Structure formats: structure tokens, C-alpha cells
Amino acid sequence: MQRDETAFLLDMLHAAQDVEEFADGLTFHQFEKSRLHQKAVLKSIEIIGEAATHITEETRLAHPEVPWKKIISMRNRLVHGYFQVDLERVWNTIQRDIPGLIHTLESSVPLNG
């Protein structure tokens, strides 16, 4: 069964919300020490990036406020360079980029077809 683009956009939104939930209340030091939180966050970021690869060029061009290439690039770094993940960069992504991505997906990307 083929999924439509809206399903992938919703995957991105839900995974971004998961990242926020998994990191809620943590300091960087706590995140750095918790493999459980790291793996939960990293998997969710991978899902965001994988789902982004299924978004059409037309939708990407219509929503340049979403950093599509950066999202996909981060997913690729996490998957293929899993042995050298920069946790500080991941933490900065959680703090700086995820809230904006959630807002953008909720407010301007067509999630209801």
C-alpha cells in the first residue's frame, strides 16, 4: 500500500513532537549521560529525515521555510555516521530547530490533504 505525502508530513510532525517530549526537562549534561534519551531522540530525528525524503519537489519548493536538505542531510549523518554522532549538535537541533519545525508543519504545510 502506497502512502500519500500527507502521511509523511504527519510522520515528520509526530516525530518532531516526540523529540520535544523526549528531551523535555533535560539539561545537555543529562542528555549526554542518558543513552536512552539519546537513542529515542536520534531515532525520531532519523524518522523526520526519512519522511522528508518522500516529500515531492513541488511541496518542498512551495515551503522553502522548511530546511528540507538540512533535515535529510542530518538523517544521513545519523544513519551512516552513527559511530561519530556529535551530541552537542543534536542538542542544538533539539533546542533551536525542532520547535520551529513543529510550528511550520502545524501552521503552513498542508497536513490535511
Secondary structure by P-SEA (a helix, b strand, c coil): ccccaaaaaaaaaaaaaaaaaaaccccaaaaaacaaaaaaaaaaaaaaaaaaaaccaaaaaaccccaaaaaaaaaaaaaaacccccaaaaaaaacccaaaaaaaaaccccccc
